[in-house]
Amino acid sequence: MFTAVLQALGMAFAMGWEILWPLILGFALSAVIQAIVSRREMSRLLPDDSPRSLGIALALGAASSSCSYAAVAIARSVFRKGANFTAAMTFEMASTNLVLELSIIIVVLMGWQFMAAEAIAAPIMVAILALLFRTFLRSHLVREAKEQADKGITGRMEGHADMDMSVPAEGSLWQRIASDNGLTAISHYFVMDWAAVWMDIVGGLIIAGAIAAWVPPDVWQGFFLTNHPALAMLWGPIVGPLVAIISFVCSVGNIPLAAVLWNGGISFGGVLAFILADLIVLPILNIYRKYYGWRMAIFLLVTFYIAMAAAAFIVEILFGLAGLVPRERHALVVEASITWNYTTWLNIAFLVLAAILVWRFFKTGGVDMLRMMNRPARGGEVHHAH
């Protein structure tokens, strides 16, 4: 038993080592984007569920933090301030499925085909969700959700969601980034985003390591109907979200587990559905209940599930017709070992970058802001330190 645990932890550490530099790069780029894109105008920019508003919501979400809990809290915040509910949910989906760090990790662990499929599936999922909302979402249910949201019941990452440290649009883009305020904002977003998702990343790695080490391949092959390709194509998008719901892992933390599931035999669409389903894991469903009430929480579970599964199935069909579904199942799930290769050198270089950003974070009052992450900020916004 002890040997099995060590094996699982070793594989988890090895996967973590492989994705360390992409994570630092992704979070650094995300911090730069957040530092130059203001959240203050979001409610005004999302007044309805028109294609234009939903497109803006997708863009704003892609420029946001990848933390699922922060995304859910921000969506409630803009909804309370007058944003359309469908647009707020679109922002939420984009911020966990279209962000840079997610794309980089998918490429490193699974390949560019999965990253491209994810980027295509997310807008399709939003389009399906918008149709479902227009067809089934009643105004009285939205009113009930608004009344519940206005109670301000705490979920997770409320302070993180309230932060708006973006730099005023003065001067060139480089001047804004390289200014004192810009560098401070970047360092704060970088550390805050790591603090928001580190438990999901560690949890995802440990779960992925345990499953890779302990679950025999034939168990997955039987569960995912690998020997029946036509049925597997239908079954994968259905079961993928179910695995996500009970895994408790969200944000970028579910990509290592997605790699293990792909190696285990789940269909291409099943992997996509699993990755897309990070917004219906059990802890987040409980937050929906607190934010919007039981009825809306159930409505979101059902409509999100349908949209995720349908989008994943559609993209699998499209990629299958285009011959883009990988034939080999060789996602990067490595044994516990570290060698002096390009990954190690990149990790060292990016750890130096992370150290510089962390140093500036502590130097510019970041500790006080870190304490605010799990409680609402006074006045509804946190501004950057000067």
C-alpha positions as CSV (number, residue, x, y, z in Angstrom):
1,M,0.0,0.0,0.0
2,F,2.8,2.4,0.9
3,T,4.6,1.6,-2.3
4,A,1.4,2.3,-4.3
5,V,0.9,5.7,-2.6
6,L,4.5,6.6,-3.3
7,Q,4.0,5.6,-7.0
8,A,0.9,7.7,-7.3
9,L,2.6,10.7,-5.6
10,G,5.6,10.3,-7.8
11,M,3.6,10.3,-11.0
12,A,1.7,13.4,-9.7
13,F,5.0,15.2,-9.0
14,A,6.4,14.2,-12.4
15,M,3.3,15.6,-14.2
16,G,3.5,18.7,-12.1
17,W,7.2,19.2,-13.1
18,E,6.3,18.8,-16.8
19,I,3.6,21.5,-16.7
20,L,5.4,23.9,-14.3
21,W,6.9,26.3,-16.9
22,P,3.7,26.3,-19.0
23,L,1.7,27.2,-15.9
24,I,4.0,30.0,-15.0
25,L,4.0,31.3,-18.6
26,G,0.2,31.1,-18.8
27,F,-0.4,32.8,-15.5
28,A,2.1,35.6,-16.4
29,L,0.5,36.2,-19.8
30,S,-3.0,36.1,-18.2
31,A,-1.8,38.6,-15.5
32,V,-0.6,41.0,-18.3
33,I,-4.0,40.8,-20.1
34,Q,-5.9,41.3,-16.8
35,A,-3.7,44.3,-16.0
36,I,-4.8,46.1,-19.3
37,V,-8.4,45.0,-19.5
38,S,-10.8,46.7,-17.1
39,R,-13.6,44.8,-15.4
40,R,-15.4,48.0,-14.5
41,E,-17.3,48.3,-17.7
42,M,-18.5,44.7,-17.9
43,S,-22.0,45.2,-16.7
44,R,-22.6,48.0,-19.2
45,L,-21.1,45.9,-22.0
46,L,-23.4,42.9,-21.3
47,P,-26.9,44.3,-21.4
48,D,-28.6,41.4,-23.2
49,D,-28.1,38.0,-24.8
50,S,-27.5,39.3,-28.4
51,P,-24.7,37.7,-30.4
52,R,-22.7,41.0,-29.9
53,S,-23.0,40.8,-26.1
54,L,-22.2,37.1,-26.0
55,G,-19.2,37.7,-28.2
56,I,-18.0,40.5,-25.8
57,A,-18.6,38.1,-22.9
58,L,-16.4,35.5,-24.5
59,A,-13.6,38.0,-25.1
60,L,-13.8,39.3,-21.5
61,G,-13.8,35.8,-20.1
62,A,-10.8,34.8,-22.2
63,A,-9.0,37.8,-20.8
64,S,-9.9,36.9,-17.2
65,S,-8.5,34.6,-14.5
66,S,-8.9,30.8,-15.1
67,C,-10.1,30.2,-11.5
68,S,-13.5,28.6,-11.7
69,Y,-14.5,30.0,-8.3
70,A,-13.5,33.5,-9.2
71,A,-15.3,33.3,-12.6
72,V,-18.5,32.2,-10.8
73,A,-18.2,35.1,-8.3
74,I,-17.5,37.7,-11.1
75,A,-20.5,36.4,-13.0
76,R,-22.7,37.0,-10.0
77,S,-21.2,40.4,-9.4
78,V,-21.9,41.7,-13.0
79,F,-25.4,40.1,-12.9
80,R,-26.2,42.0,-9.7
81,K,-24.9,45.2,-11.4
82,G,-27.3,44.8,-14.3
83,A,-25.6,42.5,-16.8
84,N,-27.8,40.0,-18.6
85,F,-27.9,36.6,-17.0
86,T,-27.1,34.6,-20.1
87,A,-24.2,37.0,-20.9
88,A,-22.9,36.6,-17.3
89,M,-22.9,32.8,-17.7
90,T,-21.2,33.1,-21.1
91,F,-18.4,35.1,-19.4
92,E,-18.1,32.4,-16.8
93,M,-17.7,29.6,-19.4
94,A,-15.1,31.6,-21.4
95,S,-13.0,32.4,-18.3
96,T,-12.5,28.7,-17.6
97,N,-12.3,27.4,-21.2
98,L,-10.6,30.0,-23.3
99,V,-7.9,31.4,-21.1
100,L,-4.2,31.2,-22.2
101,E,-2.9,29.0,-19.3
102,L,-5.5,26.3,-20.1
103,S,-4.6,26.2,-23.8
104,I,-0.8,26.0,-23.0
105,I,-1.3,23.1,-20.6
106,I,-3.5,21.2,-23.0
107,V,-0.9,21.6,-25.8
108,V,1.9,20.4,-23.5
109,L,0.1,17.4,-22.0
110,M,-2.3,16.3,-24.8
111,G,-1.4,18.0,-28.1
112,W,-2.6,20.9,-30.3
113,Q,-5.7,19.0,-31.6
114,F,-7.2,19.1,-28.1
115,M,-6.4,22.7,-27.7
116,A,-8.0,23.6,-31.0
117,A,-11.0,21.4,-30.2
118,E,-11.5,23.1,-26.9
119,A,-11.3,26.6,-28.5
120,I,-14.0,25.6,-31.0
121,A,-16.2,23.7,-28.6
122,A,-16.4,26.6,-26.1
123,P,-18.3,29.0,-28.5
124,I,-20.5,26.2,-29.7
125,M,-21.3,25.4,-26.1
126,V,-22.2,29.0,-25.5
127,A,-24.5,29.1,-28.6
128,I,-26.3,26.0,-27.5
129,L,-26.6,27.4,-24.0
130,A,-28.1,30.6,-25.3
131,L,-30.7,28.7,-27.3
132,L,-31.6,26.6,-24.2
133,F,-31.9,29.7,-22.1
134,R,-34.1,31.5,-24.6
135,T,-36.3,28.4,-24.9
136,F,-36.6,27.3,-21.3
137,L,-35.4,30.1,-18.9
138,R,-38.5,31.9,-17.6
139,S,-38.3,35.5,-16.4
140,H,-39.7,34.6,-12.9
141,L,-36.8,32.2,-12.4
142,V,-34.3,35.0,-13.3
143,R,-36.1,37.3,-10.9
144,E,-35.8,34.7,-8.1
145,A,-32.1,34.3,-8.9
146,K,-31.5,38.1,-8.8
147,E,-33.3,38.3,-5.4
148,Q,-31.1,35.5,-4.1
149,A,-27.9,37.0,-5.6
150,D,-28.7,40.4,-4.1
151,K,-28.5,38.8,-0.6
152,G,-24.7,38.6,-1.1
153,I,-24.2,35.1,0.4
154,T,-20.5,34.3,0.3
155,G,-19.2,31.6,-2.0
156,R,-15.5,31.4,-2.7
157,M,-12.9,33.9,-4.0
158,E,-15.2,36.8,-3.5
159,G,-12.4,39.3,-2.9
160,H,-10.5,37.9,-5.9
161,A,-13.6,38.5,-8.0
162,D,-13.9,42.1,-6.8
163,M,-10.3,43.0,-7.7
164,D,-9.9,45.4,-10.6
165,M,-6.3,46.5,-10.7
166,S,-6.3,47.3,-14.5
167,V,-4.0,50.2,-15.5
168,P,-5.7,53.3,-17.1
169,A,-5.5,53.4,-20.9
170,E,-2.9,56.1,-21.0
171,G,0.2,55.8,-23.3
172,S,1.2,52.9,-25.4
173,L,0.5,49.3,-24.5
174,W,4.2,48.7,-23.6
175,Q,4.2,51.9,-21.4
176,R,1.2,50.7,-19.5
177,I,2.7,47.2,-18.9
178,A,6.2,48.5,-18.0
179,S,5.0,51.3,-15.7
180,D,5.2,50.9,-11.9
181,N,1.5,50.5,-11.7
182,G,1.5,48.0,-14.6
183,L,4.2,45.8,-13.1
184,T,2.5,45.9,-9.7
185,A,-0.9,45.0,-11.2
186,I,0.8,42.1,-13.1
187,S,2.5,40.8,-10.0
188,H,-0.7,41.0,-8.0
189,Y,-2.8,39.2,-10.6
190,F,-0.1,36.6,-11.0
191,V,0.1,35.7,-7.4
192,M,-3.7,36.0,-6.8
193,D,-4.4,33.6,-9.6
194,W,-1.9,31.1,-8.3
195,A,-3.4,31.4,-4.8
196,A,-6.9,30.9,-6.3
197,V,-6.2,27.7,-8.2
198,W,-3.2,25.9,-6.5
199,M,-5.5,23.6,-4.6
200,D,-7.2,22.5,-7.8
201,I,-3.9,22.0,-9.6
202,V,-2.5,19.9,-6.8
203,G,-5.7,18.0,-6.3
204,G,-5.9,17.3,-10.1
205,L,-2.3,16.1,-10.2
206,I,-2.8,13.8,-7.2
207,I,-6.1,12.3,-8.5
208,A,-4.5,11.9,-12.0
209,G,-1.4,10.3,-10.5
210,A,-3.5,7.9,-8.4
211,I,-5.7,6.9,-11.3
212,A,-2.8,6.4,-13.6
213,A,-1.0,4.3,-11.0
214,W,-3.8,2.3,-9.6
215,V,-6.6,1.8,-12.2
216,P,-5.7,-1.0,-14.7
217,P,-6.2,0.0,-18.4
218,D,-8.8,-2.7,-19.0
219,V,-11.1,-1.1,-16.4
220,W,-11.2,2.2,-18.3
221,Q,-11.5,0.4,-21.7
222,G,-14.6,-1.4,-20.4
223,F,-16.1,1.7,-18.8
224,F,-15.5,3.9,-21.9
225,L,-16.7,1.1,-24.3
226,T,-13.4,1.3,-26.2
227,N,-14.2,-1.9,-28.2
228,H,-17.4,-0.4,-29.6
229,P,-16.3,2.8,-31.4
230,A,-19.7,4.0,-32.5
231,L,-21.2,3.6,-29.0
232,A,-18.1,5.1,-27.4
233,M,-18.5,8.2,-29.5
234,L,-22.0,8.7,-28.0
235,W,-21.1,7.5,-24.5
236,G,-18.0,9.7,-24.1
237,P,-19.7,13.1,-24.1
238,I,-22.4,11.7,-21.8
239,V,-20.1,10.2,-19.2
240,G,-17.3,12.8,-19.4
241,P,-19.2,15.5,-17.4
242,L,-20.3,12.9,-14.9
243,V,-16.6,12.0,-14.1
244,A,-15.9,15.8,-13.8
245,I,-18.8,16.3,-11.4
246,I,-17.6,13.7,-8.9
247,S,-13.9,14.5,-9.4
248,F,-14.2,17.8,-7.5
249,V,-11.4,19.2,-9.7
250,C,-11.9,22.4,-11.8
251,S,-9.9,25.0,-13.7
252,V,-6.6,24.0,-15.1
253,G,-6.3,21.2,-12.5
254,N,-8.5,18.9,-14.5
255,I,-6.2,18.7,-17.5
256,P,-3.8,16.1,-16.0
257,L,-6.8,13.9,-15.3
258,A,-8.1,14.5,-18.8
259,A,-4.8,13.2,-20.1
260,V,-5.2,10.0,-18.0
261,L,-8.7,9.5,-19.2
262,W,-7.7,9.9,-22.8
263,N,-4.9,7.3,-22.4
264,G,-7.5,5.1,-20.7
265,G,-9.8,5.0,-23.7
266,I,-12.4,7.7,-23.4
267,S,-13.5,9.2,-26.7
268,F,-12.2,12.5,-28.1
269,G,-15.6,14.1,-27.4
270,G,-15.6,12.6,-24.0
271,V,-12.3,14.3,-23.1
272,L,-13.7,17.6,-24.4
273,A,-16.9,17.2,-22.4
274,F,-14.9,16.4,-19.3
275,I,-12.7,19.5,-19.7
276,L,-15.7,21.8,-20.4
277,A,-17.5,20.5,-17.3
278,D,-15.4,22.2,-14.7
279,L,-18.3,24.6,-14.0
280,I,-20.6,21.8,-12.7
281,V,-18.4,20.1,-10.2
282,L,-20.0,19.5,-6.9
283,P,-18.5,22.4,-4.9
284,I,-19.5,24.9,-7.7
285,L,-23.0,23.5,-7.8
286,N,-23.3,24.2,-4.1
287,I,-22.1,27.8,-4.8
288,Y,-24.8,28.2,-7.5
289,R,-27.3,27.1,-4.8
290,K,-26.1,29.8,-2.5
291,Y,-25.9,32.5,-5.2
292,Y,-29.1,31.8,-7.1
293,G,-31.2,29.3,-5.2
294,W,-32.0,25.6,-5.7
295,R,-34.2,26.0,-8.7
296,M,-31.6,28.0,-10.7
297,A,-28.8,25.7,-9.6
298,I,-30.7,22.7,-11.0
299,F,-31.5,24.6,-14.1
300,L,-27.8,25.5,-14.6
301,L,-26.7,21.9,-14.0
302,V,-29.1,20.5,-16.6
303,T,-28.6,23.2,-19.3
304,F,-24.8,23.3,-18.8
305,Y,-24.6,19.5,-19.0
306,I,-26.6,19.4,-22.2
307,A,-24.6,22.2,-23.8
308,M,-21.3,20.7,-22.8
309,A,-22.1,17.2,-24.0
310,A,-23.7,18.4,-27.3
311,A,-20.8,20.8,-28.1
312,A,-18.2,18.0,-27.4
313,F,-20.1,15.6,-29.6
314,I,-20.4,18.1,-32.5
315,V,-16.7,18.9,-32.3
316,E,-15.8,15.2,-32.3
317,I,-17.8,14.8,-35.5
318,L,-16.2,17.8,-37.1
319,F,-12.7,16.7,-36.2
320,G,-13.4,13.1,-37.2
321,L,-14.5,14.3,-40.7
322,A,-11.4,16.5,-41.0
323,G,-9.1,13.6,-39.9
324,L,-7.9,15.6,-36.8
325,V,-8.8,13.1,-34.1
326,P,-5.5,11.7,-32.8
327,R,-5.1,8.0,-33.6
328,E,-2.6,7.3,-30.8
329,R,-3.3,7.7,-27.1
330,H,0.0,9.1,-25.9
331,A,-0.9,12.0,-23.6
332,L,2.0,13.0,-21.4
333,V,1.6,10.9,-18.2
334,V,5.1,10.4,-17.1
335,E,6.9,8.2,-14.5
336,A,8.5,9.9,-11.6
337,S,11.9,11.2,-12.9
338,I,13.6,14.5,-13.5
339,T,16.4,14.8,-16.0
340,W,18.5,17.7,-17.3
341,N,16.4,18.3,-20.4
342,Y,14.7,21.3,-21.9
343,T,11.8,21.0,-19.5
344,T,14.2,21.4,-16.5
345,W,16.0,24.4,-18.0
346,L,12.6,26.1,-18.9
347,N,11.3,25.4,-15.4
348,I,14.4,27.1,-13.9
349,A,14.1,30.1,-16.1
350,F,10.4,30.6,-15.4
351,L,10.8,30.0,-11.7
352,V,13.2,33.0,-11.8
353,L,10.4,35.0,-13.5
354,A,7.9,33.8,-10.9
355,A,10.3,34.7,-8.0
356,I,10.6,38.3,-9.4
357,L,6.8,38.7,-9.6
358,V,6.3,37.2,-6.1
359,W,9.0,39.6,-4.8
360,R,7.2,42.6,-6.3
361,F,3.9,41.3,-4.9
362,F,5.2,41.3,-1.4
363,K,7.0,44.5,-1.8
364,T,3.8,46.4,-2.9
365,G,1.3,45.4,-0.2
366,G,0.2,42.1,-1.8
367,V,-0.2,40.3,1.5
368,D,-3.1,42.5,2.6
369,M,-4.8,41.8,-0.7
370,L,-4.2,38.1,-0.4
371,R,-6.2,38.2,2.9
372,M,-9.2,39.6,1.0
373,M,-9.4,36.8,-1.5
374,N,-12.1,34.9,0.3
375,R,-14.2,37.8,1.5
376,P,-15.9,40.6,-0.3
377,A,-13.8,43.7,-0.7
378,R,-15.1,46.9,0.9
379,G,-16.9,49.0,-1.6
380,G,-17.0,46.2,-4.1
381,E,-13.6,46.8,-5.8
382,V,-9.9,46.4,-4.9
383,H,-7.6,48.7,-6.7
384,H,-3.9,48.3,-7.4
385,A,-1.2,49.5,-5.0
386,H,0.9,52.4,-6.1
